[in-house]
């Protein structure tokens, strides 16, 4: 193996490692940002939920949850559905 071929392989390997590192850090930062965003959404939902005057208002609030970002509202919706089955009002 001559010197130029080895140099090319080393450079190619370093570029490959650098690109994988960049992709990895991008994924890590994206996941961190999504975690923070979901945490803020869940706190806002919990605050509004506990300020609801009745279970009907709480159920409407839970149904307005925004999909993945309102994980707490999904759990609350399921619990309220069980309550409605056990004690309809």
BELVENMO-V610211 format. One record per residue. PSI is psi in radians with two decimals (none if undefined). OMEGA is omega in radians with two decimals (NA if undefined). NEAR is the number of other C-alpha atoms within 10 Angstrom. Layout:
psi: (PSI PSI)
omega: (OMEGA OMEGA)
near: (NEAR NEAR)
This chain:
psi: (2.20 3.02 -0.69 -0.67 -0.76 -0.71 -0.74 -0.77 -0.72 -0.79 -0.76 -0.75 -0.75 -0.74 -0.69 -0.78 -0.70 -0.71 -0.71 -0.65 -0.76 -0.77 -0.75 -0.81 -0.58 -0.77 -0.75 -0.82 -0.64 -0.79 -0.69 -0.77 -0.73 -0.66 -0.80 -0.77 -0.77 -0.67 -0.75 -0.72 -0.73 -0.68 -0.74 -0.73 -0.79 -0.70 -0.82 -0.64 -0.80 -0.22 -0.09 2.49 -0.55 3.02 -0.53 -0.78 -0.69 -0.69 -0.74 -0.69 -0.73 -0.61 -0.39 0.01 2.59 1.20 -2.20 -0.53 -0.10 1.08 -0.65 -0.67 -0.54 -0.79 -0.75 -0.70 -0.76 -0.74 -0.73 -0.59 -0.70 -0.72 -0.68 -0.65 -0.71 -0.68 1.38 2.50 none)
omega: (-3.11 -3.02 -3.10 3.13 3.13 3.13 3.12 -3.12 3.13 3.13 3.13 3.13 3.12 3.10 3.12 3.11 3.13 3.14 3.08 3.09 3.12 3.12 3.14 3.14 3.07 3.12 3.14 -3.13 3.09 3.11 3.11 3.12 3.11 3.11 3.13 -3.13 3.13 3.11 3.11 3.11 -3.13 3.10 3.12 3.11 -3.12 3.12 -3.14 -3.12 -3.10 3.06 3.14 -3.08 -3.11 -3.12 3.12 3.10 3.13 3.13 3.11 3.10 -3.14 3.13 3.13 -3.13 -3.03 3.01 -3.05 -3.06 3.11 -3.10 3.14 -3.13 3.10 3.12 3.14 3.12 3.13 3.13 3.12 3.07 3.08 3.10 -3.13 3.11 -3.07 -3.09 -3.14 3.12 NA)
near: (5 6 7 9 10 11 11 11 11 12 12 12 12 12 12 12 12 12 12 12 12 12 11 12 12 12 12 12 11 12 12 12 12 13 13 12 13 17 16 14 20 18 13 12 21 16 11 14 20 10 11 14 9 10 14 12 14 21 19 13 17 24 15 14 18 12 10 11 17 23 17 18 25 18 12 18 19 13 13 17 13 12 13 12 10 9 7 8 8)
